Amino acid sequence: MVVSEVSYLIESRLGWQAEVRFLGDLASGAFVLEAPAAADWIRIAELVARYRDLPLGTVDASVIACAERLGLTAVATTDRRHFSVVRPVHCEALELLP
């Protein structure tokens, strides 16, 4: 789900050439992609409901649910507004990169 958002942002801010380079990076394995597992959907729904006033949204909630499941404490994001508010269950707060 994140790939769609990232692709849109890259194209809208940097142009189609940058988007094509990003897609090539995905094809080469430069990034590890993690799709939500079946059990993540309940947690995603809980996060969307809990942080409805942000609003958090499904894509951001899916990143958090996957990070919780995998035990990751750092995520790459430009969305500091949302990710700095959310408190995951496995750590006090996520480290936001870059």
N, CA, C and O atoms as a MOPAC input file, in Angstrom:
PM7 MOZYME 1SCF
protein

 N      0.82300 1    -1.19800 1     0.00000 1
 C      0.00000 1     0.00000 1     0.00000 1
 C      0.86200 1     1.25500 1     0.00000 1
 O      0.49400 1     2.26200 1    -0.60500 1
 N      1.97300 1     1.20200 1     0.65500 1
 C      2.84600 1     2.36400 1     0.75000 1
 C      3.46100 1     2.69600 1    -0.60300 1
 O      3.69700 1     3.86700 1    -0.90200 1
 N      3.72200 1     1.69300 1    -1.41700 1
 C      4.34900 1     1.92300 1    -2.71300 1
 C      3.51100 1     2.88600 1    -3.54900 1
 O      4.06900 1     3.74100 1    -4.23600 1
 N      2.20500 1     2.76700 1    -3.50700 1
 C      1.33900 1     3.66900 1    -4.27000 1
 C      1.49900 1     5.11100 1    -3.80700 1
 O      1.60500 1     6.02000 1    -4.63000 1
 N      1.51800 1     5.32400 1    -2.49800 1
 C      1.68800 1     6.67700 1    -1.97200 1
 C      3.06200 1     7.23700 1    -2.30900 1
 O      3.18100 1     8.39200 1    -2.71600 1
 N      4.09400 1     6.42800 1    -2.14300 1
 C      5.45000 1     6.88200 1    -2.42900 1
 C      5.59400 1     7.20600 1    -3.91700 1
 O      6.16900 1     8.23100 1    -4.27900 1
 N      5.07700 1     6.34000 1    -4.76500 1
 C      5.15100 1     6.58000 1    -6.20800 1
 C      4.47000 1     7.89400 1    -6.58100 1
 O      5.00500 1     8.67900 1    -7.36400 1
 N      3.29800 1     8.12400 1    -6.02100 1
 C      2.57300 1     9.37400 1    -6.29500 1
 C      3.38800 1    10.58600 1    -5.84200 1
 O      3.53100 1    11.55400 1    -6.58900 1
 N      3.92000 1    10.53200 1    -4.62200 1
 C      4.67700 1    11.67300 1    -4.11000 1
 C      5.93400 1    11.93000 1    -4.93200 1
 O      6.26000 1    13.08000 1    -5.22500 1
 N      6.63300 1    10.87800 1    -5.30000 1
 C      7.83800 1    11.04600 1    -6.11200 1
 C      7.49200 1    11.67600 1    -7.45300 1
 O      8.13700 1    12.63400 1    -7.87900 1
 N      6.48200 1    11.14200 1    -8.11500 1
 C      6.10200 1    11.68400 1    -9.42500 1
 C      5.63000 1    13.12700 1    -9.32400 1
 O      6.01000 1    13.96000 1   -10.14800 1
 N      4.81100 1    13.43200 1    -8.32900 1
 C      4.25000 1    14.78100 1    -8.23300 1
 C      5.28800 1    15.82800 1    -7.83600 1
 O      5.14500 1    17.00300 1    -8.17100 1
 N      6.32900 1    15.40500 1    -7.12300 1
 C      7.33300 1    16.36600 1    -6.64900 1
 C      8.62400 1    16.34000 1    -7.44300 1
 O      9.31600 1    17.35300 1    -7.54700 1
 N      8.95600 1    15.17300 1    -8.00900 1
 C     10.24900 1    15.02800 1    -8.68400 1
 C     10.13700 1    14.65200 1   -10.15700 1
 O     11.11900 1    14.73000 1   -10.89500 1
 N      8.94200 1    14.24300 1   -10.59000 1
 C      8.74400 1    13.91400 1   -12.00000 1
 C      8.74800 1    12.42600 1   -12.28100 1
 O      9.11400 1    11.60400 1   -11.44100 1
 N      8.32800 1    12.11400 1   -13.49500 1
 C      8.17600 1    10.71100 1   -13.87800 1
 C      9.50900 1     9.97300 1   -13.92600 1
 O      9.55900 1     8.77100 1   -13.66700 1
 N     10.58900 1    10.67900 1   -14.25500 1
 C     11.89000 1    10.00700 1   -14.32500 1
 C     12.29100 1     9.45600 1   -12.95400 1
 O     12.78500 1     8.33400 1   -12.84900 1
 N     12.07300 1    10.25200 1   -11.91000 1
 C     12.37900 1     9.80100 1   -10.54800 1
 C     11.47100 1     8.64000 1   -10.15500 1
 O     11.90300 1     7.71400 1    -9.46900 1
 N     10.22900 1     8.69000 1   -10.58400 1
 C      9.31700 1     7.58700 1   -10.29200 1
 C      9.79900 1     6.29700 1   -10.95800 1
 O      9.76000 1     5.22800 1   -10.35000 1
 N     10.24900 1     6.40100 1   -12.20200 1
 C     10.75500 1     5.23100 1   -12.91900 1
 C     11.99700 1     4.67900 1   -12.21600 1
 O     12.15100 1     3.46200 1   -12.11300 1
 N     12.88500 1     5.55300 1   -11.73200 1
 C     14.06400 1     5.08700 1   -10.99700 1
 C     13.64900 1     4.34900 1    -9.72000 1
 O     14.21700 1     3.31000 1    -9.38200 1
 N     12.65500 1     4.89700 1    -9.01500 1
 C     12.14400 1     4.24600 1    -7.80600 1
 C     11.60000 1     2.85500 1    -8.13500 1
 O     11.88100 1     1.89600 1    -7.41600 1
 N     10.83500 1     2.74000 1    -9.20100 1
 C     10.28500 1     1.44400 1    -9.60400 1
 C     11.40200 1     0.47300 1    -9.96900 1
 O     11.30900 1    -0.72100 1    -9.68200 1
 N     12.44800 1     0.97700 1   -10.59800 1
 C     13.61000 1     0.13300 1   -10.89000 1
 C     14.28700 1    -0.34800 1    -9.61600 1
 O     14.72500 1    -1.49500 1    -9.53000 1
 N     14.37000 1     0.54200 1    -8.62100 1
 C     14.93500 1     0.14800 1    -7.32700 1
 C     14.10600 1    -0.96200 1    -6.68900 1
 O     14.65700 1    -1.90100 1    -6.11400 1
 N     12.79100 1    -0.85500 1    -6.79000 1
 C     11.92800 1    -1.91200 1    -6.25500 1
 C     12.19400 1    -3.22800 1    -6.97600 1
 O     12.29400 1    -4.28200 1    -6.34700 1
 N     12.30800 1    -3.15900 1    -8.29300 1
 C     12.52900 1    -4.37100 1    -9.08000 1
 C     13.87100 1    -5.01800 1    -8.76000 1
 O     14.00600 1    -6.24000 1    -8.82600 1
 N     14.86800 1    -4.19700 1    -8.41300 1
 C     16.20800 1    -4.73200 1    -8.13700 1
 C     16.35100 1    -5.28300 1    -6.72300 1
 O     17.36900 1    -5.89100 1    -6.39300 1
 N     15.34700 1    -5.07500 1    -5.89800 1
 C     15.41800 1    -5.55800 1    -4.52700 1
 C     16.08500 1    -4.58900 1    -3.56800 1
 O     16.48100 1    -4.97400 1    -2.46800 1
 N     16.21300 1    -3.33000 1    -3.97800 1
 C     16.84200 1    -2.32500 1    -3.11800 1
 C     16.03300 1    -2.06000 1    -1.85200 1
 O     16.58100 1    -1.60500 1    -0.84800 1
 N     14.74700 1    -2.33900 1    -1.89400 1
 C     13.87200 1    -2.15000 1    -0.74300 1
 C     13.19200 1    -3.47600 1    -0.41600 1
 O     12.85700 1    -4.25400 1    -1.31000 1
 N     12.99700 1    -3.71700 1     0.85300 1
 C     12.25800 1    -4.89700 1     1.28200 1
 C     10.81000 1    -4.46600 1     1.49500 1
 O     10.54000 1    -3.54700 1     2.26800 1
 N      9.89400 1    -5.12100 1     0.81800 1
 C      8.47600 1    -4.79400 1     0.94100 1
 C      7.81200 1    -5.79300 1     1.87400 1
 O      8.04900 1    -6.99800 1     1.78700 1
 N      6.98100 1    -5.27700 1     2.76300 1
 C      6.25000 1    -6.12800 1     3.70800 1
 C      4.77000 1    -5.79000 1     3.60500 1
 O      4.35000 1    -4.68000 1     3.93400 1
 N      3.99900 1    -6.74000 1     3.15400 1
 C      2.55600 1    -6.55300 1     3.06400 1
 C      1.91800 1    -6.87900 1     4.40600 1
 O      2.44600 1    -7.69800 1     5.15900 1
 N      0.79800 1    -6.25300 1     4.70900 1
 C      0.09400 1    -6.61700 1     5.94500 1
 C     -0.31400 1    -8.08800 1     5.92300 1
 O     -0.78300 1    -8.60000 1     4.90700 1
 N     -0.12900 1    -8.74800 1     7.04600 1
 C     -0.58300 1   -10.13000 1     7.20500 1
 C     -2.07200 1   -10.10500 1     7.54500 1
 O     -2.61200 1    -9.07100 1     7.93800 1
 N     -2.71400 1   -11.23100 1     7.39100 1
 C     -4.15600 1   -11.30900 1     7.66000 1
 C     -4.49500 1   -10.79300 1     9.05300 1
 O     -5.48100 1   -10.07600 1     9.22600 1
 N     -3.69200 1   -11.14900 1    10.04000 1
 C     -3.96200 1   -10.72000 1    11.42000 1
 C     -3.72900 1    -9.23100 1    11.63500 1
 O     -4.22800 1    -8.67000 1    12.61000 1
 N     -2.98600 1    -8.58100 1    10.75300 1
 C     -2.71700 1    -7.14100 1    10.90400 1
 C     -3.95800 1    -6.28100 1    10.68900 1
 O     -4.03400 1    -5.16800 1    11.21000 1
 N     -4.92200 1    -6.77700 1     9.93600 1
 C     -6.07400 1    -5.93800 1     9.57500 1
 C     -6.89200 1    -5.50000 1    10.78700 1
 O     -7.42900 1    -4.39200 1    10.79600 1
 N     -6.99400 1    -6.33700 1    11.79300 1
 C     -7.70600 1    -5.93800 1    13.00900 1
 C     -6.94100 1    -4.81400 1    13.70500 1
 O     -7.54000 1    -3.83400 1    14.14600 1
 N     -5.62800 1    -4.95500 1    13.80300 1
 C     -4.81100 1    -3.90100 1    14.42700 1
 C     -4.87300 1    -2.61400 1    13.61100 1
 O     -4.92200 1    -1.52700 1    14.18600 1
 N     -4.87200 1    -2.71500 1    12.29700 1
 C     -4.99300 1    -1.53200 1    11.43800 1
 C     -6.30900 1    -0.81900 1    11.73500 1
 O     -6.34000 1     0.40400 1    11.87300 1
 N     -7.39200 1    -1.58400 1    11.83400 1
 C     -8.69900 1    -0.99400 1    12.14700 1
 C     -8.68600 1    -0.32900 1    13.52100 1
 O     -9.24000 1     0.75700 1    13.69100 1
 N     -8.05400 1    -0.97900 1    14.50400 1
 C     -7.95600 1    -0.38700 1    15.85100 1
 C     -7.21200 1     0.94100 1    15.80400 1
 O     -7.64000 1     1.91300 1    16.42600 1
 N     -6.10800 1     0.98900 1    15.07800 1
 C     -5.31900 1     2.22400 1    14.98600 1
 C     -6.08400 1     3.33300 1    14.27600 1
 O     -6.05900 1     4.48300 1    14.71400 1
 N     -6.76300 1     2.99800 1    13.18600 1
 C     -7.55400 1     4.00100 1    12.45900 1
 C     -8.63700 1     4.57300 1    13.37700 1
 O     -8.86700 1     5.78200 1    13.39100 1
 N     -9.29900 1     3.70200 1    14.14100 1
 C    -10.34600 1     4.16800 1    15.05400 1
 C     -9.76500 1     4.99700 1    16.19500 1
 O    -10.29200 1     6.05900 1    16.52500 1
 N     -8.69500 1     4.52100 1    16.78700 1
 C     -8.10500 1     5.22500 1    17.93900 1
 C     -7.59000 1     6.60200 1    17.56900 1
 O     -7.75600 1     7.55700 1    18.32800 1
 N     -6.96300 1     6.70800 1    16.40200 1
 C     -6.36500 1     7.97600 1    15.97300 1
 C     -7.19600 1     8.64500 1    14.88200 1
 O     -6.65400 1     9.27400 1    13.97300 1
 N     -8.51100 1     8.50500 1    14.98200 1
 C     -9.42000 1     9.04800 1    13.97000 1
 C     -9.34800 1    10.56700 1    13.85600 1
 O     -9.64200 1    11.11600 1    12.79400 1
 N     -8.96500 1    11.25400 1    14.92700 1
 C     -8.90400 1    12.71200 1    14.88600 1
 C     -7.70700 1    13.24100 1    14.10600 1
 O     -7.68900 1    14.41800 1    13.74600 1
 N     -6.69400 1    12.39300 1    13.83200 1
 C     -5.54200 1    12.87000 1    13.05500 1
 C     -5.93100 1    13.25100 1    11.63200 1
 O     -5.56300 1    14.37000 1    11.27300 1
 N     -6.57300 1    12.55300 1    10.81200 1
 C     -6.86900 1    11.13200 1    10.83200 1
 C     -5.63600 1    10.33500 1    10.41100 1
 O     -4.86000 1    10.77800 1     9.56400 1
 N     -5.46500 1     9.15600 1    11.01100 1
 C     -4.28900 1     8.33400 1    10.72900 1
 C     -4.35200 1     7.72000 1     9.33700 1
 O     -3.41600 1     7.87400 1     8.55300 1
 N     -5.42400 1     7.03700 1     9.02400 1
 C     -5.56300 1     6.42600 1     7.70100 1
 C     -5.00100 1     5.01800 1     7.63900 1
 O     -4.13300 1     4.63900 1     8.42600 1
 N     -5.51100 1     4.25700 1     6.69300 1
 C     -5.16900 1     2.84900 1     6.55700 1
 C     -3.70600 1     2.61800 1     6.21300 1
 O     -3.08200 1     1.71500 1     6.77100 1
 N     -3.14800 1     3.40900 1     5.31200 1
 C     -1.76200 1     3.17800 1     4.89800 1
 C     -0.81000 1     3.38300 1     6.07100 1
 O      0.03700 1     2.52800 1     6.33300 1
 N     -0.93500 1     4.49600 1     6.77600 1
 C     -0.05600 1     4.74600 1     7.92100 1
 C     -0.27000 1     3.69900 1     9.01300 1
 O      0.69000 1     3.23300 1     9.62700 1
 N     -1.51400 1     3.33300 1     9.25100 1
 C     -1.80400 1     2.31300 1    10.25500 1
 C     -1.20000 1     0.97100 1     9.85600 1
 O     -0.77100 1     0.20600 1    10.72000 1
 N     -1.16300 1     0.67800 1     8.56700 1
 C     -0.57200 1    -0.59000 1     8.12600 1
 C      0.93300 1    -0.60500 1     8.36800 1
 O      1.49300 1    -1.65400 1     8.69000 1
 N      1.58900 1     0.52700 1     8.22100 1
 C      3.02500 1     0.60900 1     8.51200 1
 C      3.27100 1     0.32500 1     9.98800 1
 O      4.19500 1    -0.40900 1    10.33900 1
 N      2.45300 1     0.90000 1    10.83900 1
 C      2.60500 1     0.70800 1    12.28200 1
 C      2.31900 1    -0.74200 1    12.66500 1
 O      3.06400 1    -1.33800 1    13.44300 1
 N      1.24800 1    -1.30900 1    12.12400 1
 C      0.90200 1    -2.70500 1    12.43800 1
 C      2.01100 1    -3.65400 1    11.99000 1
 O      2.35500 1    -4.58700 1    12.71600 1
 N      2.56500 1    -3.43000 1    10.81900 1
 C      3.67000 1    -4.28500 1    10.34500 1
 C      4.90000 1    -4.10800 1    11.22400 1
 O      5.56800 1    -5.08700 1    11.55800 1
 N      5.20700 1    -2.86900 1    11.60200 1
 C      6.35800 1    -2.62200 1    12.48400 1
 C      6.16700 1    -3.34400 1    13.81200 1
 O      7.10900 1    -3.94000 1    14.33400 1
 N      4.96400 1    -3.29600 1    14.35900 1
 C      4.68900 1    -3.99800 1    15.61400 1
 C      4.90000 1    -5.49800 1    15.44900 1
 O      5.56500 1    -6.12900 1    16.27000 1
 N      4.33600 1    -6.06400 1    14.39300 1
 C      4.44200 1    -7.51100 1    14.16600 1
 C      5.88700 1    -7.95700 1    13.98500 1
 O      6.28400 1    -9.02100 1    14.46200 1
 N      6.66800 1    -7.13600 1    13.29400 1
 C      8.05900 1    -7.49300 1    13.00200 1
 C      9.03500 1    -7.05900 1    14.09500 1
 O     10.21900 1    -7.39200 1    14.04600 1
 N      8.52800 1    -6.30900 1    15.08800 1
 C      9.38800 1    -5.82400 1    16.15600 1
 C     10.32800 1    -4.70700 1    15.72700 1
 O     11.37300 1    -4.50100 1    16.34500 1
 N      9.96400 1    -3.98700 1    14.67600 1
 C     10.78900 1    -2.88600 1    14.18000 1
 C     10.52300 1    -1.62600 1    15.00200 1
 O      9.37600 1    -1.32300 1    15.33000 1
 N     11.56500 1    -0.90900 1    15.32500 1
 C     11.40200 1     0.31600 1    16.11300 1
 C     11.70000 1     1.57500 1    15.30700 1
 O     11.59900 1     2.68300 1    15.83300 1
 N     12.06600 1     1.41400 1    14.03600 1
 C     12.33700 1     2.56500 1    13.16900 1
 C     11.59600 1     2.38300 1    11.85000 1
 O     11.52200 1     1.27600 1    11.31600 1
 N     11.04700 1     3.48100 1    11.32900 1
 C     10.38700 1     3.46500 1    10.02700 1
 C     10.83300 1     4.68800 1     9.23300 1
 O     11.10700 1     5.74600 1     9.79900 1
 N     10.90000 1     4.52800 1     7.92300 1
 C     11.21500 1     5.64800 1     7.03300 1
 C      9.91100 1     6.33700 1     6.67100 1
 O      8.98500 1     5.70600 1     6.16200 1
 N      9.84400 1     7.64500 1     6.93900 1
 C      8.63300 1     8.39500 1     6.63700 1
 C      8.94100 1     9.88100 1     6.56200 1
 O      9.86900 1    10.37100 1     7.20500 1
 N      8.16200 1    10.57800 1     5.78200 1
 C      8.20300 1    12.04300 1     5.80400 1
 C      7.01800 1    12.58400 1     6.59900 1
 O      6.88300 1    13.79400 1     6.77800 1
 N      6.16700 1    11.68800 1     7.07000 1
 C      4.94700 1    12.06000 1     7.79300 1
 C      5.20000 1    12.06900 1     9.29700 1
 O      4.71300 1    11.19800 1    10.01900 1
 N      5.94200 1    13.02900 1     9.75300 1
 C      6.26900 1    13.12800 1    11.17900 1
 C      5.03600 1    13.50900 1    12.00000 1
 O      4.94300 1    13.14700 1    13.17300 1
 N      4.12000 1    14.21100 1    11.41700 1
 C      2.91800 1    14.64100 1    12.14500 1
 C      2.13700 1    13.44700 1    12.67700 1
 O      1.76800 1    13.41900 1    13.85100 1
 N      1.88800 1    12.47100 1    11.83000 1
 C      1.11300 1    11.30300 1    12.25900 1
 C      1.95200 1    10.33000 1    13.07300 1
 O      1.53500 1     9.89000 1    14.14500 1
 N      3.11900 1     9.99700 1    12.57200 1
 C      3.91900 1     8.95500 1    13.20700 1
 C      4.50200 1     9.37700 1    14.55200 1
 O      4.83300 1     8.51700 1    15.36900 1
 N      4.63500 1    10.66600 1    14.80100 1
 C      5.15200 1    11.09300 1    16.10100 1
 C      4.08600 1    11.02500 1    17.19600 1
 O      4.42000 1    11.04600 1    18.38000 1
 N      2.82300 1    10.94300 1    16.82100 1
 C      1.72100 1    10.89100 1    17.77500 1
 C      1.39200 1     9.45900 1    18.19100 1
 O      1.08400 1     9.20200 1    19.35500 1
 N      1.45800 1     8.54600 1    17.25500 1
 C      1.03900 1     7.16200 1    17.49200 1
 C      2.00100 1     6.45700 1    18.44700 1
 O      3.22000 1     6.57800 1    18.32200 1
 N      1.43900 1     5.72600 1    19.39100 1
 C      2.22300 1     4.93800 1    20.34200 1
 C      2.02900 1     3.46100 1    20.02900 1
 O      0.97400 1     2.89200 1    20.31300 1
 N      3.05300 1     2.84200 1    19.44200 1
 C      2.94500 1     1.40500 1    19.13800 1
 C      2.96100 1     0.57500 1    20.41100 1
 O      3.36600 1     1.05600 1    21.47000 1
 N      2.52200 1    -0.66300 1    20.30500 1
 C      2.44100 1    -1.51900 1    21.48800 1
 C      3.78800 1    -2.11600 1    21.89900 1
 O      3.94400 1    -2.54600 1    23.04200 1
 N      4.74900 1    -2.14800 1    20.99900 1
 C      6.00800 1    -2.84600 1    21.27400 1
 C      7.16800 1    -1.93600 1    21.67400 1
 O      8.24200 1    -2.42700 1    22.02400 1
 N      6.97000 1    -0.63400 1    21.62800 1
 C      8.01500 1     0.30300 1    22.03200 1
 C      7.34900 1     1.63200 1    22.38800 1
 O      6.18500 1     1.86300 1    22.06200 1
 N      8.10000 1     2.49300 1    23.05700 1
 C      7.52100 1     3.77200 1    23.48500 1
 C      7.12100 1     4.64400 1    22.29800 1
 O      6.05700 1     5.26300 1    22.29800 1
 N      7.98300 1     4.68300 1    21.29700 1
 C      7.72100 1     5.45600 1    20.08800 1
 C      8.58800 1     4.91200 1    18.97500 1
 O      9.63300 1     4.31100 1    19.22600 1
 N      8.15300 1     5.12200 1    17.74300 1
 C      8.95600 1     4.69600 1    16.60500 1
 C     10.01000 1     5.75500 1    16.30200 1
 O      9.74800 1     6.95400 1    16.39600 1
 N     11.19900 1     5.29700 1    15.94100 1
 C     12.23000 1     6.21600 1    15.44900 1
 C     11.88400 1     6.52800 1    14.00200 1
 O     11.66600 1     5.62600 1    13.19300 1
 N     11.83700 1     7.81700 1    13.68700 1
 C     11.43300 1     8.22900 1    12.33800 1
 C     12.65500 1     8.57900 1    11.51100 1
 O     13.42900 1     9.46400 1    11.87500 1
 N     12.82600 1     7.88500 1    10.40400 1
 C     13.95000 1     8.09800 1     9.50100 1
 C     13.46800 1     8.74100 1     8.22700 1
 O     12.31900 1     8.47500 1     7.87600 1
 N     14.16100 1     9.51100 1     7.52500 1
 C     15.53200 1     9.94500 1     7.79600 1
 C     15.57300 1    11.05400 1     8.83400 1
 O     16.65100 1    11.53600 1     9.18000 1

